[in-house]
């Protein structure tokens, strides 16, 4: 049972002008500086309909599945496991994703159905739980200036972007505030606000992982609301722009029936929250937001149907590469079953789907995403829901 304690005032300043400016200048230079309105080039017009030839060249299938990967620690002194990914192994992950045509999007972008991925590429969502120092560490160089540690997750992603400019810096961080036994978010008290500001400035997002990371299985409605509202309150005290509207359940465990509805919305101490999605722990890739919530199109449950309040993730674990649920397993699976991957059509306004997958699409969800559905002819094997898929949970 979790003890509910009264939230205490946060001591983090919302803005640390001098320190933040130093970190931005020293760490990022002008890489993410946006052009002014006067010099910004006009955006090219996007055709309302794409040619069948173009879609065939992309193998476009925006009814396919997307991998949402769940990372935790990046400690070079611990072996790779489901909770730790050594820095060099994470670098290999990024290379493997890149070579296979994956490109990162945030979890919010995936949920909305608007994923800015070039034609012929596949979105992938990288998520990071628990806000450990190995995810984002600031060090002081010999010149006395702050910089991002090269072996932390953010440092690795930033370096990868510099050598692969078409791989954007995007990821979703499920943070823990300093409550109970928790340390400062990302482990360095003097740079908490600067790190939040840096992430939000450079394409990442900050989301809710509760206040104390306790199992919610036996929590009351009051305890659930305290956990979520306090986490939001604490994160917004650090940076008011922290999104905190997607919840990742600690250990993937849900509360009982009476308290479960408070995972979506509730209130504590005058702080109201509303979550647009609830994220579980590891298992399966998730079908596109434009697809039906139906077991029929998931081959009886081999893939995760799209339900924003039951989103699953995949855990990297090389020691269990043959087990369904691991990143290593699913990488190989999509290499062998590319017709089930989400392939972008390159247009932010069109949802292109091969005729063979038309029955997977929910037209109402297409409209809700603000997209125009385009079905095109393509020579392809029957969808896996017809019985070709052998994976079983």
ABEGO torsion letter per residue (X at the ends): XBBBBBBBBBABBABBAAAAAAAAAAAAEAAABBBBAAABBBBBBBBABBBAAAAAAAGBBAABBBBBBBBBBBBAABBBBAABBBAAAAAAAAAAAAAAGBBBBBAAAAAAGBBBBBBGBBBBBBBBBGGBAAABBBBBBAAGBBBBBAABAAAAAAAAAAABAABBBBBBBBBBBBBEABBBBGGBAAAAAAAAAAAAAAGBBBBBAEAAGBBAAABBAAAAAAAAAAAAAAAAAABAABAGABBBBBGGBBBBAAAAAAAABEBBGGBBBBBABBBBBBGBBBBBAABBBBAAAAGGGABBBBBAABBBBBBBBAAAAABBGBAAAAAAAAAABAAABBBBAGBAABBBBBAAAAAABBAAAAAAAGBBBBBBBBBBBBBAAAGABABBX
